[in-house]
Amino acid sequence: MTNVRRQLGDKEQTDSNPGSDTYAIGDLHGEITLLRRLLDRLAPARGDTLIFLGDYLDRGEDAVQTVETLLALQSSMHCIFLQGNHDAAWLETWDGSAFSRCPHIAGANRVWEQCQGTIPPRIGQFLTKTRLYHEDGYAWYSHAGATPGVPFWQSSPESYVWGHAEFLGSTYDWGKPVVFGHYELSDPLVTATKIGLDTGAWRTGRLTALQVESRKIIQVVEK
């Protein structure tokens, strides 16, 4: 397993702005067209919060343009970028100024070849700022869930980023639902303790988001 660089999560309460919306967005994997379509559908306002659940690169249409879009987005509104396992794998090859090699994870070769082995440094700079987890008044958020049987904030970094073998089947209650991606579910999972939003956009052409306050599922599909 790739080592995870520890980045502290936020435990801020973001439900203190009446009238604002919070959206959690599943794994992007370079699907820039679907991301743009989803942003058009959500039409977020400046006071809203967008929580991206990680895995920005690999497999999909255009990873670099996906990250460029996210960088532009955060200049105009509140964005939370969580770290996925693909992001962690890329960070293992980042030396602070350049990526030394293509990481050994599925789909990374596509990005490496598209960039002819020269990944823009701003991609690495973006990934270094991703977080392991986030909390607000409605839920916990991480890429791959948490460790069952312990408080959410005591989960291992590997559980947040790579997943725990017992997470999906566990009935453990972390006090608030855990909103996560990573697992490529055939349909979004919404239960009292878990909300899974990765519907394999790179493979299925279906990108999923959650309006957190109402628990409304929002999806866009390839045309």
C-alpha positions as a Markdown table, in Angstrom:
| # | Residue | x | y | z |
|---|---|---|---|---|
| 1 | Met | 0.0 | 0.0 | 0.0 |
| 2 | Thr | 1.3 | 3.5 | -0.9 |
| 3 | Asn | 2.2 | 5.5 | 2.2 |
| 4 | Val | -0.3 | 8.3 | 2.9 |
| 5 | Arg | 1.0 | 11.7 | 3.6 |
| 6 | Arg | -0.9 | 13.0 | 6.7 |
| 7 | Gln | -2.8 | 16.2 | 6.1 |
| 8 | Leu | -5.0 | 17.2 | 9.0 |
| 9 | Gly | -8.7 | 17.4 | 8.3 |
| 10 | Asp | -11.0 | 20.3 | 9.2 |
| 11 | Lys | -13.5 | 20.1 | 12.0 |
| 12 | Glu | -15.2 | 23.3 | 11.2 |
| 13 | Gln | -18.9 | 23.8 | 11.3 |
| 14 | Thr | -20.0 | 25.0 | 7.9 |
| 15 | Asp | -23.7 | 25.1 | 8.6 |
| 16 | Ser | -23.5 | 28.5 | 10.2 |
| 17 | Asn | -24.4 | 30.4 | 7.0 |
| 18 | Pro | -28.2 | 30.3 | 6.7 |
| 19 | Gly | -29.4 | 29.9 | 3.1 |
| 20 | Ser | -26.2 | 28.5 | 1.8 |
| 21 | Asp | -25.9 | 25.0 | 0.2 |
| 22 | Thr | -23.3 | 22.3 | 0.6 |
| 23 | Tyr | -22.6 | 19.9 | -2.2 |
| 24 | Ala | -20.5 | 16.7 | -2.1 |
| 25 | Ile | -19.2 | 15.5 | -5.4 |
| 26 | Gly | -18.0 | 11.9 | -6.3 |
| 27 | Asp | -14.7 | 10.8 | -7.9 |
| 28 | Leu | -13.9 | 12.8 | -11.0 |
| 29 | His | -11.0 | 10.8 | -12.6 |
| 30 | Gly | -10.4 | 13.4 | -15.2 |
| 31 | Glu | -14.0 | 13.6 | -16.5 |
| 32 | Ile | -13.9 | 17.3 | -17.3 |
| 33 | Thr | -17.0 | 17.3 | -19.5 |
| 34 | Leu | -19.1 | 15.7 | -16.8 |
| 35 | Leu | -17.6 | 18.1 | -14.2 |
| 36 | Arg | -18.6 | 21.1 | -16.2 |
| 37 | Arg | -22.0 | 19.7 | -16.8 |
| 38 | Leu | -22.5 | 19.1 | -13.1 |
| 39 | Leu | -21.4 | 22.6 | -12.2 |
| 40 | Asp | -23.9 | 24.0 | -14.7 |
| 41 | Arg | -26.6 | 21.8 | -13.1 |
| 42 | Leu | -25.7 | 22.8 | -9.5 |
| 43 | Ala | -25.2 | 26.5 | -10.4 |
| 44 | Pro | -23.5 | 27.0 | -7.0 |
| 45 | Ala | -23.6 | 30.5 | -5.4 |
| 46 | Arg | -20.6 | 32.3 | -3.9 |
| 47 | Gly | -21.7 | 31.3 | -0.3 |
| 48 | Asp | -22.1 | 27.6 | -1.1 |
| 49 | Thr | -19.6 | 24.9 | -0.2 |
| 50 | Leu | -18.3 | 22.3 | -2.7 |
| 51 | Ile | -16.7 | 19.2 | -1.2 |
| 52 | Phe | -14.8 | 17.1 | -3.7 |
| 53 | Leu | -14.2 | 13.5 | -2.5 |
| 54 | Gly | -10.9 | 12.9 | -4.2 |
| 55 | Asp | -9.4 | 11.0 | -7.2 |
| 56 | Tyr | -9.0 | 13.9 | -9.6 |
| 57 | Leu | -6.6 | 12.2 | -12.0 |
| 58 | Asp | -6.2 | 9.0 | -14.0 |
| 59 | Arg | -8.5 | 7.0 | -16.3 |
| 60 | Gly | -10.7 | 9.7 | -17.7 |
| 61 | Glu | -10.9 | 12.3 | -20.4 |
| 62 | Asp | -8.5 | 15.1 | -19.3 |
| 63 | Ala | -7.0 | 15.1 | -15.8 |
| 64 | Val | -5.0 | 18.4 | -16.3 |
| 65 | Gln | -8.1 | 20.3 | -17.4 |
| 66 | Thr | -10.1 | 18.9 | -14.6 |
| 67 | Val | -7.6 | 20.2 | -12.0 |
| 68 | Glu | -7.4 | 23.5 | -13.8 |
| 69 | Thr | -11.1 | 23.9 | -13.6 |
| 70 | Leu | -11.0 | 23.1 | -9.9 |
| 71 | Leu | -8.3 | 25.7 | -9.3 |
| 72 | Ala | -10.3 | 28.3 | -11.1 |
| 73 | Leu | -13.4 | 27.3 | -9.1 |
| 74 | Gln | -11.8 | 27.8 | -5.7 |
| 75 | Ser | -11.0 | 31.4 | -6.6 |
| 76 | Ser | -14.6 | 32.2 | -6.6 |
| 77 | Met | -16.2 | 30.0 | -3.9 |
| 78 | His | -15.5 | 27.8 | -0.9 |
| 79 | Cys | -14.1 | 24.4 | -2.0 |
| 80 | Ile | -12.9 | 21.5 | 0.0 |
| 81 | Phe | -10.6 | 19.0 | -1.8 |
| 82 | Leu | -10.2 | 15.6 | -0.2 |
| 83 | Gln | -7.4 | 13.2 | -0.9 |
| 84 | Gly | -8.1 | 10.0 | -2.8 |
| 85 | Asn | -5.9 | 7.0 | -3.2 |
| 86 | His | -4.9 | 8.0 | -6.7 |
| 87 | Asp | -3.9 | 11.4 | -5.4 |
| 88 | Ala | -1.9 | 9.8 | -2.7 |
| 89 | Ala | -0.1 | 7.6 | -5.3 |
| 90 | Trp | 0.8 | 10.7 | -7.4 |
| 91 | Leu | 2.1 | 12.5 | -4.3 |
| 92 | Glu | 4.5 | 9.6 | -3.7 |
| 93 | Thr | 6.3 | 10.7 | -6.9 |
| 94 | Trp | 6.2 | 14.5 | -6.2 |
| 95 | Asp | 9.4 | 16.0 | -5.0 |
| 96 | Gly | 8.1 | 19.5 | -4.4 |
| 97 | Ser | 8.8 | 20.8 | -7.9 |
| 98 | Ala | 8.1 | 17.9 | -10.3 |
| 99 | Phe | 6.8 | 14.4 | -10.6 |
| 100 | Ser | 9.8 | 12.0 | -10.8 |
| 101 | Arg | 7.9 | 9.1 | -12.4 |
| 102 | Cys | 4.5 | 7.8 | -13.3 |
| 103 | Pro | 2.9 | 6.2 | -10.2 |
| 104 | His | 2.0 | 2.5 | -10.2 |
| 105 | Ile | -1.7 | 2.8 | -10.1 |
| 106 | Ala | -4.4 | 2.1 | -12.6 |
| 107 | Gly | -5.0 | 4.8 | -15.2 |
| 108 | Ala | -1.9 | 6.9 | -14.4 |
| 109 | Asn | -0.2 | 6.0 | -17.6 |
| 110 | Arg | -2.9 | 7.8 | -19.5 |
| 111 | Val | -2.1 | 11.1 | -17.8 |
| 112 | Trp | 1.7 | 10.6 | -18.1 |
| 113 | Glu | 1.4 | 9.9 | -21.8 |
| 114 | Gln | -1.0 | 12.8 | -22.4 |
| 115 | Cys | 1.6 | 15.1 | -20.8 |
| 116 | Gln | 4.6 | 13.4 | -22.4 |
| 117 | Gly | 6.0 | 12.7 | -19.0 |
| 118 | Thr | 5.9 | 16.4 | -17.9 |
| 119 | Ile | 3.0 | 16.9 | -15.6 |
| 120 | Pro | 2.4 | 20.6 | -14.9 |
| 121 | Pro | 3.8 | 21.5 | -11.4 |
| 122 | Arg | 0.5 | 23.1 | -10.4 |
| 123 | Ile | -1.0 | 19.6 | -10.4 |
| 124 | Gly | 1.4 | 18.6 | -7.7 |
| 125 | Gln | 0.9 | 21.8 | -5.8 |
| 126 | Phe | -2.9 | 21.2 | -5.9 |
| 127 | Leu | -2.5 | 17.7 | -4.6 |
| 128 | Thr | -0.3 | 18.7 | -1.7 |
| 129 | Lys | -3.2 | 20.8 | -0.4 |
| 130 | Thr | -5.8 | 18.0 | -0.4 |
| 131 | Arg | -7.1 | 16.9 | 3.0 |
| 132 | Leu | -7.7 | 13.5 | 4.6 |
| 133 | Tyr | -11.1 | 14.4 | 5.9 |
| 134 | His | -13.6 | 17.1 | 6.6 |
| 135 | Glu | -16.5 | 17.6 | 9.0 |
| 136 | Asp | -19.4 | 20.0 | 9.1 |
| 137 | Gly | -22.7 | 20.0 | 11.1 |
| 138 | Tyr | -24.3 | 17.4 | 8.7 |
| 139 | Ala | -21.7 | 14.7 | 8.0 |
| 140 | Trp | -18.1 | 13.5 | 8.0 |
| 141 | Tyr | -16.4 | 13.4 | 4.6 |
| 142 | Ser | -13.5 | 11.3 | 3.3 |
| 143 | His | -12.5 | 9.6 | 0.1 |
| 144 | Ala | -12.8 | 6.0 | 1.3 |
| 145 | Gly | -14.7 | 6.1 | 4.6 |
| 146 | Ala | -13.4 | 5.4 | 8.0 |
| 147 | Thr | -12.4 | 2.7 | 10.5 |
| 148 | Pro | -15.4 | 1.0 | 12.1 |
| 149 | Gly | -15.5 | 0.8 | 15.8 |
| 150 | Val | -13.5 | 4.0 | 16.6 |
| 151 | Pro | -14.5 | 7.7 | 16.4 |
| 152 | Phe | -14.2 | 9.1 | 12.9 |
| 153 | Trp | -11.2 | 11.4 | 13.7 |
| 154 | Gln | -9.3 | 8.4 | 15.1 |
| 155 | Ser | -9.5 | 6.4 | 11.9 |
| 156 | Ser | -6.2 | 5.6 | 10.2 |
| 157 | Pro | -5.0 | 7.8 | 7.3 |
| 158 | Glu | -5.1 | 4.6 | 5.2 |
| 159 | Ser | -8.8 | 4.2 | 6.0 |
| 160 | Tyr | -9.6 | 7.7 | 4.8 |
| 161 | Val | -7.7 | 7.3 | 1.6 |
| 162 | Trp | -7.5 | 3.6 | 0.6 |
| 163 | Gly | -10.5 | 2.2 | 2.6 |
| 164 | His | -11.0 | -0.3 | 5.4 |
| 165 | Ala | -12.0 | -3.9 | 4.6 |
| 166 | Glu | -15.0 | -3.8 | 6.9 |
| 167 | Phe | -16.2 | -0.2 | 6.1 |
| 168 | Leu | -19.0 | -0.9 | 3.6 |
| 169 | Gly | -20.5 | -3.8 | 5.5 |
| 170 | Ser | -20.2 | -2.2 | 8.9 |
| 171 | Thr | -23.3 | -0.8 | 10.8 |
| 172 | Tyr | -21.1 | 1.3 | 13.1 |
| 173 | Asp | -22.5 | 4.8 | 13.7 |
| 174 | Trp | -20.0 | 7.6 | 13.7 |
| 175 | Gly | -22.6 | 10.1 | 15.1 |
| 176 | Lys | -23.1 | 11.6 | 11.6 |
| 177 | Pro | -23.2 | 9.9 | 8.2 |
| 178 | Val | -19.9 | 9.4 | 6.4 |
| 179 | Val | -20.0 | 10.8 | 2.9 |
| 180 | Phe | -17.5 | 9.0 | 0.7 |
| 181 | Gly | -16.4 | 8.0 | -2.8 |
| 182 | His | -13.9 | 5.4 | -3.9 |
| 183 | Tyr | -15.9 | 2.2 | -4.2 |
| 184 | Glu | -17.6 | 2.6 | -7.7 |
| 185 | Leu | -21.1 | 1.6 | -6.6 |
| 186 | Ser | -23.7 | 0.8 | -9.3 |
| 187 | Asp | -26.0 | 3.3 | -7.6 |
| 188 | Pro | -25.5 | 5.9 | -4.9 |
| 189 | Leu | -25.7 | 4.5 | -1.4 |
| 190 | Val | -27.8 | 6.5 | 1.1 |
| 191 | Thr | -28.3 | 5.1 | 4.6 |
| 192 | Ala | -28.4 | 6.5 | 8.1 |
| 193 | Thr | -24.7 | 6.0 | 8.6 |
| 194 | Lys | -23.2 | 6.1 | 5.1 |
| 195 | Ile | -23.6 | 8.0 | 1.8 |
| 196 | Gly | -21.6 | 6.7 | -1.1 |
| 197 | Leu | -21.3 | 8.9 | -4.2 |
| 198 | Asp | -18.7 | 7.2 | -6.6 |
| 199 | Thr | -20.7 | 5.8 | -9.5 |
| 200 | Gly | -17.6 | 5.3 | -11.7 |
| 201 | Ala | -18.0 | 8.4 | -13.9 |
| 202 | Trp | -14.9 | 7.5 | -16.0 |
| 203 | Arg | -16.5 | 4.1 | -16.8 |
| 204 | Thr | -20.2 | 4.7 | -16.7 |
| 205 | Gly | -20.5 | 8.3 | -17.8 |
| 206 | Arg | -22.5 | 9.1 | -14.7 |
| 207 | Leu | -21.2 | 11.6 | -12.2 |
| 208 | Thr | -23.0 | 11.9 | -8.8 |
| 209 | Ala | -23.3 | 14.7 | -6.3 |
| 210 | Leu | -25.2 | 15.2 | -3.0 |
| 211 | Gln | -27.0 | 18.3 | -1.8 |
| 212 | Val | -26.0 | 17.6 | 1.8 |
| 213 | Glu | -28.7 | 19.5 | 3.7 |
| 214 | Ser | -31.6 | 17.8 | 1.9 |
| 215 | Arg | -29.7 | 14.5 | 1.1 |
| 216 | Lys | -30.9 | 15.0 | -2.5 |
| 217 | Ile | -28.9 | 13.0 | -5.1 |
| 218 | Ile | -28.0 | 14.9 | -8.3 |
| 219 | Gln | -26.5 | 13.2 | -11.3 |
| 220 | Val | -25.3 | 14.2 | -14.8 |
| 221 | Val | -24.7 | 11.7 | -17.6 |
| 222 | Glu | -22.8 | 11.7 | -20.9 |
| 223 | Lys | -25.0 | 12.8 | -23.8 |
